[in-house]
Amino acid sequence: MIVTSIPSGRGSLRLAGLLLVLSACSSDGQQPAEPASSETFVDSGLCADCHQQQHRQWRGSHHDLAMQQATPGTVLGDFDDSRFTHFGVTTTFRKRDNRFFVHTEGPKGELEEYEIKFTFGVDPLQQYLIEFPGGRLQALTVAWDSRRNRWFHLYPRERIPAQDPLHWTGRYQNWNLMCAECHTTHLEKNYDVETDSYRTRYHEIDVGCQACHGPGAKHVEWAKRNSPDGHPESDYGLVVDFAGKDSNYEIQSCAPCHSRRSRIAHSWRHTPPLEDHFRVAVLSEGLYYPDGQILDEVYVYGSFLQSKMHQRGVRCSDCHDVHSVELRLEGDLLCARCHQLEGNEDFPTLQQKDYTSAEHHFHPVDTEAARCVSCHMPGRDYMVVDPRRDHSFRVPRPDLSVKLGTPNACNGCHSDQTSVWAQEQILKWYGPERSSRPHYGEALAAGREGRPEAARHLIDLTKDEEQPAIVRATALDLLRGYGNEGTEAATLAIEDADPMVRAAGIATLDHLDPERRRRTLTPLLDDPTLLVRLEAARVLAALPIDSFPLAARRKVRSGLEEFKKAQMAMADTPWAHLNLGVVALDQNRLAEAETAFRRALERDAAFIPARVNLATLLNRLGRNEEAEQTLRQAIAQAQEQGDLHYNLGLLLAEMGKLEEAAESLGRAADLMPERARVRYNHGLALQRLGRRAEAERALLEASRTDPGSAEILYAVVVFYMQQGDPRALEFLERLRRLQGPDPRLDQMEEQIRRTLKR
């Protein structure tokens, strides 16, 4: 996790290092990849020779049809001179000589014709991929709805202009970057950072046997040595062997393609731990609702980690056939395999009851409303037509909707009713116990808003080992906004058994003084998990190498090399260069940092964190006019981002442009009313301008927002003292109650009383 902003107190802009999995998924290399190691991939037809049943189940599955050459047999869309218009741009689809073409807006905003090279997916939609220079394949954002047989746009309410990174010709609709590794087998991206181009290759065009089971050459050799009637050798030559493994082994084998994550290693070794290869997104704002329900497209894993089913050892294959990718049973029959009067001996903690009865769900039996998934797996539509169900398997909590504004399954159907109505129904059916249960969503919501009282609740959450690891890691992430208050909790977290929690704990300790940071985090450079080592190296990067004991310096250098390699695994993203730039900035390698930030902006000119960090660097170099211009460019792209206005206000104040500073700080305060620090700085700027009434309002509001801030109280005391206002004594007394006895406060009181006598 990289902090990115001009230092500004709580809630500064942050980059979570997350892969922005957007609507497109595409492919580049059309050649088979060379073996990446001695573990060789083979033709999947060799698998089918022995595993005929599994091969039959796989044929025609979404994995099998993940990507195909564009032919009359694979293209589902209407290419019979059909037209689709979106925000004034008309796209035309044609077929000539069994080849498929599209006439649409190109990267320069002009209409051009392109040939379709690949289909991408089959149901509920199919996209189409087009070759571009630099080894790219780009995915059209006009897609085919294969259920309703119609063309539609993936951004139906937006005009995405040419040169926008979300335009179909832009970076975030590029197969090599966005989707390739999860729609092919054994992908080698082969990105060249200097030319911003690809030589991408893959072993097979779809998600074949070895995408999940690993390279098969050794297994084929084993099969040739062992006849079916003989006594086979015990070592099957399998890279991934699910037999006898715990549920987490299987889940983490599926997770790379069924999670919101970013890559931290150049290749996937097909075996856990996941954190040796990827950083999984925590329950971040914009991705999840504060109670953990899915919001953006997060691909199942993060929601499943929150579930009791995950904690009890349920695995993907308990519900899904791993070869056909279909559910094992239809409807409630699937759930009833375990949730029934007879229970299930594999999960002895399950309550044994009739879950299909109206006494359980209070809806007419055998109706859609009575289905298990209607209440426990509410869904959302992604890519316009693709419904995905939440896999946290939660009970409906309309009481949280009332408190937090989160959705609930009840109002998902009863949209004409209020959350209060739904809460009353739950109370009537299940009693008060359901709504009185504490839920981590309340602490996470308060932490997102930066409420002062949230810190203690987040701290309690991090220490509660009965909570899912992803929840505890999220609480630690939010504690970063509370400075020293989270130190104890984070120090305990770095000893946790779960690497996601350990990594989040390290990130929360990035405020420690140098000596304590060295002492606490250097041992974690030897952690067995790559993600944890990367976080330790990142947080230690700002400390001079000669401040470490001689024995530790090699580990620090090695850790920083690992960190750089991890960023280069995603060097085609702007955030990788941002991360490299922040570390270079920490180490005072200023020219290198500037290059990295500008390289990030070359990959996405609208990438706000890079602009903010570039402004930080320019300010540090004394190039404040450039820093101001950079921040104003960022604001032009994101006018409602309060942190940008705040950072600009602080910069303008430093430059002596107080009128403009006050305007920017005021705008920031309007956008972030919960941030006391913003109001405090706004008040100070207004005070320096002599706008006393406005300054008083701002400072008093800051004090009301954060009554525990001694710094803000002190500013209020000074303000009233300078006005000769007796309220200075009132606020001084509050400050004394907060800080305790202090001779300096006694001296201040004497000064105030002398001023009042004049």
N, C-alpha and C positions, 0 to 999 in steps of 0.2 A: 504494500500500500504506500503510495507516494503522496505526501502533502504538497499541495500546489497553491500557493497564494503569496501575495505580499503579506507578511505576518499581520494578523488582524484579530487575534483572539479567537473565540469560539466560532465554529461553523465555517471555517475557511474552505475554499474550493478544494476538492480532492479528486484524484483519479484513482479509481479502484483497480485499474489494470485489467478490466474485464473485456472479453471479446464481444464486440457489438454484433451479435448475430441478428441480422436484419432480414429483410424479405427474400433477398436473392441467395441462391446457392448455385455455383457454377463449376466449370472444369477447364483445365488448360491443356496439359500434355496429352497427346494422342498416342504416345508410344509406351510400351511396357517399360516399367522401371527396372534398372539394374538392381541386383540384390544389394541391400544396405549393409549386410554383414554375412557371416558364415551361416546364419540362420536363413536358409533360402526358401523363397516362396515358389510354389509349384502351380501347375495348371489345375484349376479346381475340378476339372473333369476327372482327375485321378481320385479325388475325394468321392465323387459320385459312383465310381466303380464299386466301392465297398459299402458306402453309406447311401444306398439307393432310396430308402424311405425318407431320410432327412432331406435328400436332394429334391425329391418330389414335393415335399412340403415347402421348401424354399423357392422352387420355381414359381414365378408369378407373384411372389411376395413384394412388399414395398422395398425390401432390401435388394431383391433381385432387379427390380425396375427403378432403382434409385437414379440411374442415369443411363441413357441409351443413345446410340447413333440415331440421327433424325432420318427415318425412313417411312414409307407409307404404312408400314406395320406398327410403328411406334408413335407417330404423331397423332394426337387425339384432337387437336384444335381444327377449326374450320379455316382452311387456307384456299377456299374457293372464291378468291377475290372479295373476301369479307372485310368490313371496315369497323373500326372502333374509334370514337372521338372522346378525348379527355382534355378539359380545359383548353379547347381550341386546337389541339394537336390530333390530327386524324392518322391513325395507324392502319395500314392496309396489309392483308395477308394473302400471298399468292403461292401457287405451285406450278413449277415448270419442269418437265422431264423427270418427274419423281424427286425433285429437289424443292426445298421450301424456302420462301423469301418473305421478308418483312420490309415495308417501306415506312419509315418513322423518323422521328427527330433524333439527330446524331449529336455528338459531343459539342459541335459548334452551334447548335440550335437550328440547323438546316435539315430539311427532309432528305433522307438518303435510303438506299436499298441495301439490305444485308441478307446474307444467307444463313439460315438456321443450321447449325452443325450438330447439336445434341438436344434431346429432350431431357427434362429434369423433373422427376417424379411422375405420378399418374393419378393419384386420388388423395384429397378431393380437388386438387388442381395440378396443372402441368405448366411448367415454365420452359422457356426456350433459350438456348445459349448460342452466342455469336462470337466468332474469333475476332480479336483485335491485335494490333501490333504489341510487341513486348511480351508475347507469350500469354496474353490474357484471353479468358473467356468471360463475357459479360452476360448477365441474365436480364432479359426483358422484364420490365415491371408491368407490362400488359400480359396477363396470364389467362389460361383457359380453365374455366370452371367445369370440371369433368362430370359433375353431378347435374348441373343445370344446363350444360351445353351452351355456354356463352363466354364471350370475352369480358374481362373486367380488369380494373387497375388496382394494384396493390396499395396505392395511396389515393383512395377515391375522393377524399376531401382536400387534397393538396395539389398544387401545381409545383412539381419538382423541376426547376429550370435546368437547362444544360449547364454543365460545369459544377453543379451541386454534387457533393459526394454521394447523395442518395439517388441521383439520376441514374438511369439504367446503365449508362456508360461510365459511371463514377466508381470510386474505390469500394464503396460499401455494397455494390452489386457485382462484385468481382468474385468469381468462383475460386480462384487460387487462394484468396485470402479468407473468404467468408464461409465456404461450405465444402470445399473439395475433400478434405480428409474424412468427412463423415458420409460421403456418397461414392467413395471408391475404396479399393483395397490396396494397401501399401502405397500410400502417396509419398512422393518426394517433391516438395514445393520448389526447391532450387531457386530461391529469390536472390537477385543481385541488387544489393543496396545502393551501389553507385549509379547504376543505370535505371533503377526502379523497374526492373523487368524480371520475367520468369522463364525458366526452362522446366516447367512442371511435368512430371511423369508419374505413372501409376502402374501397378501390376495388373489390375482388372478394373473394368469400367463400372462395376457395381459393388455392393457390399456382399462379398462372397464369404465362403467358409473361413478363410484365413484372416478376414477382418476381425473376427471374434476369437478364433482359435489360435491365431498366430501362424507364422511360417510353417509349412507342412512337410518340408523335405525329409527331416529326420523321422517323422511319423511314417511317411511313405516307405522309407528304408526299413523301418521296423516291420511294416506290414509285409514287405517282400520276404523278410527273413522268417516270418511266422505264419504257418498255414493255419486255417481255421480249426482243424481237428487236433493240432499239436498242443504243446504246452508253451504258450507264448511267454516271452520275456516280460518281466514286470514293468520295465521302463518302456513306455509306449512311444517315446520320442516326441511327446507333446509339449509345446511351449506353454500353452494354457490348458490346464487339466482341471475341469470343474468337479471331478469326482472326489467326494470326501471333503471338499472345502466348505468353509462356513459361508453364510449368506453374503457377507460383505465382499468376499472374493468375486462372486458373480455380479453383485450390484456395481462394484467398481469397474468391472469389465465392460458393463453397459454404459456407465456414466460418461466416458469421454465424449460420446455423441448424444447423450440425453441429459446434458446439463448446460447451464450458462457458465462458461468458464473461459479462461485464457491459457494459452500454452506457455510453459516455462522450460520446455526441453525440446530439442529438435525432432525427437522421435518418440514414439510410444512403444514401450516394451511389452505391451499386451497384458501385463500383470500388475496387481496392486503393489504399493500404495498409489492411489491416484495422484497424491500430492507430490510425487516424484516427477510428474509430467505436466500437471495442470494446477491452476489456481481457480477454485470454484467460487462463484460469487456468493457472498453472504446475503442476508435479507435486506438489501439496500433499498433506499427510497427510489422509486421509479421502476424497480424490478418487482417488488412485492409490496402488498399493503402492510401496514405496521403489525398486523396480527399474523403475518406470514402467508396469507393467501396470495395466489399468483396474480400478478398485474401485467407485467410485460411477458414476453415469451421466454420462459426460463427452462423449458425442456425437462420437466418431471423430477429430476434428481433432487434439486433443492427443496421442493415441497415434500417429497417422499422422506427425506432425512428428518423432517419434523414429525413424522407420524409415529404412533404407537406400534404400527405394524413393522416399521423398520427396527424399532427398539426391541421387538420380540422375535426378530429373526426371519421375518417374511422376506422373500426374494422375488425378483422379477418373474422368474419362471413358475412361481406358484400361481400366477394369474395369466401369464402370456406364454404361448408356445414360441420357443426361441427360434424355430426355423420358419414357420409360416408367419410369425409376428402377429397372429390373431389371438383373441382371447380364448382361453381353454374351454369356457362354457359361455352361453349367451345369458344376458340379463342377470336376474338375482340368483340364478343357479350357481353362478361363479362365486358370489359372496357366501352362499349357503353351504359351500363345501366346508367352511369353518364356522360361520356364524349360524348355529343351529342348536336345537334342543340337545342333540347328542354330543355337541362340541367337536373338537378335533384333537386327537392325542398328541399331535405335533406342537400344539399351542395350548398347553394346559391352563394358562391363566385366563382364557376366554370365558366370558360369562355364558352359561348354557341357557338359552331361551329361544322362544319362537319370534324371530325378528320379522317375519312376514305378516304378523298379525296387526290388526288395526290398533290394538292396545300398545303396540310399540311405536308405530309411525303416525297414527291418528289421521289416516287418509283412507279413502276407499281402496280395498284390496284389489290387486291386479290392475292398477292404473299407473300411468306414468308418474303421478305424484307420489305413489307408494314405493317406487323403485329405490333401491339403496343409494344409487349414484345421484339421484335427484337431491337428496339431502346431504350426503357425505362426500360427493365429488362434483360440486358445481363447476361449470366450465366457462371458458371464454373463447371467443373466436379470434384467431390470429390469421394474418394474411387474408383477411376479409372472410374467407369461406372455410377455414380450417378450425373446427372446434377441438379444444384441448381441455381435459378435465384435471382439476387440482388433485394431486396425489398425496395430500397430507391427511386425507380421510378424517377430517375434523367433524365434530358435532356442530350444528348451527348455533351461533351465538349472536342473536340480534341485540343483546344487551351491549356487546362491543360495538355494534353498528351505531347505537345511540350515543356511546361515549366517544368513539373514534372515527365515525363516518365510514367504516369498512363495510363491504357488502356482506350479505348473508343469504343462505339458500332459500329461506322463507320468502323474502322479498324478491328473490330472483324469479319466483313464480307469481307471487301476489304483489305485483308491481304497483297496483292501485292502492296498496295499504302502506302505512308508515312502519318504520323500525320499532316504534313504541308499541304499535299493534302486535307486531310479531313477538316482541319481548313479552307482552302480556299473554299471548298464546302459549309460549314456552313455559311461562310461570304456571299457567293453569294445568298444562299437561304433565310437567315434570317436577313441579315444585320449585322452591327458591334456591335449592342447592346448585342447580345448573348455572344460574346467573351469578351466583356468589363465588364461584371458583375463580381464583386469581389466574390471570393469563398474561403471558410475557408480552403480548401486544401492547398492553397499557404502558409498560416500561419503555418499550421501543418507540412508541409514539411520542412519549414525553422527551426521550433522548433526541429524536429527530427534530423536535421543536426547540431543543436547547434549553428546556426549562431547568432552572437551578435545582429543583428538588428531584430531578430525574436521576442524578448521579447515584444516590444511595440505592435506588431501585435497580439500576443497571448493575451496580456492584453485587447486590444480592443475587441477581440473575446469573452473573458469571460464576458464582460460587456454588450454584445449585446443580449438582452433578446429575440430577434426574432430568434436567432439561436437555434437549437435543444439542449436539455440539455446534450445529450451525446457528442456533439461537444464541448460545453463549459467545460464539465468535462475533456475532452481530452486536451484542451488548458491549463487548470489548472495543469494537470498532467505533461505536458511538461514544464511549468513554474518552476517546482521543480528544473530544471537544471540551473535556473538563479538566485538562491539565493534571496536576498532582493528585486530584481526588481519586483517580483510577489506578494509582501506582501500586497499592497493595494487591488489588485484585489482579492486575496484569502480572505482577511478580509471581503470584500463585499459578496463574494460567500458563506460564512458560514451562511448568512442570507437568502439565496435563498430558493424559495419554493420547489425546486426539491432536494430530498435527495442525488441523484447521484452527483449533483453540490456541495452540502454542504460537502459531504464526501471528494470530490476532493480538495475543498478549505482547509479543515483541514490538509490534507496530504501535501499541499503546504506550510503550516505554520510551518512545523516541524523544521525549522531553527531559529525560533524566540528565543530571549533571554529568560531565564527561567521565569522572572517575567511577561513579556508580554504574554508568552505562557500560563502561569497559568491563568492570568486575562482574556485572550481572549477565551480560549478553555474549561475551567472548566464548564461554563454554558451548553455546548453542551453534557455533560454527562447526561443531562436530556432530550435530544432530543427524540421525539416520535418514531424515526426510529432506529432500531438496528444497521444498517450499519454505521450511523453517530456516534452513541455512541461508537462503536468499534474503529473508527478512532480517536475520541477524546481520548479514553483511551490509544490507542497505542502511540499517539504523546506525551501524558502527562506521559507515563510510566518512562521516563528517569529522571523525577524530583523527588527528595526525598519526601517521604510521609509527613514528618514533616515540609516541606516548604509550605504546603497547610494550609489554615485556618481550624480550628477544624471542622467546619460545613461541609467542603468539603471533608474531608478525607474518610468518609464512601462512598461517591459517587465515589471517585477515586478507592477505593478498590473494590467496586461493579463493576465498569467499567472494571477493570483488570480481574475480575472473568469472566465477560461476554466475554472478549476477549479470555481468555483461553478456555472457553467452545466452542466458535466459531471455534477455531483451532481444538479442539478435535472432532468436527463434521466431519472433514476431516483428522483424525489422520492417515489414511492409505496412505496419500500423503506425499512426502518429504517436500513440501512447508509449510505445517502446522507446522512441527517441526522447520523449518527454522524460521518462524514467532515467534514461542515461544522462540527460541534461541536468536533472535535479541532483544526481550523485556527483556529477562533475562540478556543479555549483557548490555543493557541500565541501568538495575538496579544493575549492578555489582555483579550479582549472576553467577559467572564465571564457577563454576563446573556444574551448571544446564545448562548454555548456551552450554558448550562443549558437554554435554550429548545430548542436542537437536540437535546440528549440526551433531553429529555422527549418531544419530538416523535417521536424514534426509538422510544421505549418505547410511545407511543400506537399505533404501527403494529405493534409486536410486543412485548408485555409480557415475553416470555421471551427477549428479545435480550440476552444476557449482556454483550457488549462495551459496550453503551450504559450498562448499570448500573455496570460497572467504571469507565468514564470519568466518569459522573455522581458516583460516589464520590470519584474523584480531584479533581473540581472542588469538591465540598462540603468535602473536607479542606483544599483550598487556601483556601476561604472561611472556614475555622475552624468549619464546621458538622459537627463530627466525629460527633455523635450521629446525624445524618441519614446521614452517610457509612457509619457502621457498619450502620444499618438497611438501607441500599441493598445493601451487600455481603451481608448475611445473606439478603436476598430472593433475590439471585443464587445463593447457595449452596443455598437451598431448591429452586431450579430445576435445579441441576447439582451435586449433592453430590460427584461424583467428579472435579470440575475442581480440580486441585491449586492452580492459580494463584489461584483465588478464596480458598481458605483461607490461602494465603501473603499475599495482599494484606490480608486481614482481620487476620492476625497482626501484620503491620507496623503497621497502623493502631491496633490495640489496644495495642501496645507504646508507640506515640507518645502514646496517651491515658492511659498509666500503668496499664492493666489487664493486668498481667504474667501472672497466672495464666491468664486467657483467651487472652492472646497466645501463651503457650507451648503451650496446647492446640491452637490453630489452626495454629501453625507445625509442631507435631508431626504433625498430620494432613496438612499439605502435604508434609512430608518422607516420610511413608508413601506418598503418592500419586505423588510425583516423586523416587524414590530416587536418580536420576542427577543431580539438581540440587544440587551442592555448596553453592551459595549459600543454599539453603533450610536445609540442615542447619547451616550456619554461623550463621545468624540464630536458629535454634532453640536452638543451643548457647549463644549469648549470652544469650538470654532465661532459659534454665535456670540459667545462671551467676548472673544477677542475682537469681534467686529462691533462691539458695543450694543448689540441687539438683545438687551437684557431680558425683556419679557419672554422672548422666544427661547433664550438660553435657559431661563428658569424652568420653563415648561419641559424642555428636553432633559435637563438634569433630574428634575423630579420624576419624570416618567422612567428614566434609567434606574433611579433608586427604587421605584415601585416594582419594576420588572425584576431586579436583582437586589433585594434588600440585604443580602449577605455580603455585598461588595464594599469593603472598607475604602477602596480607591474612589468609588462613586460618591459615597457618603462624605469623604474628605473634600471632594470637589464642590459638593453642595454647601458644606460649611464655609469654604473659602469664598464661594459666590456670595452668600449672605453676609459674611464678614465684610467683604469689599463694599457692599451696599449699605453697611451700617444697620443691617436688619437683625432684630433680636432673635429671629428664627435660627440664626447661626448657633445659638446655645442649645436649642432643641435638637438640632441634628448632631451637634457635638456630643450630646448625651447619648444619642443612639450609637454613635461611633465608639464611645467609651464602653457601652454595654457589649458591643461586638468584639472589641479588641482587648478589653480589660484595662487595668491600671497602666498608664504610660505617662512618664514625665513630660513628654512632648505635647500631649493633649492638655496637660495642666497649663503649660506655657501658652498654648493656643487660647485656652479659656481666658487667661489673664489679658492677652492681646485683644480678644473680642470685647471684653468688659471695658477696657480702656477706650476702644473705638466707640462703643455705645455711649460713653460719658461725654464725648465731645459735642 
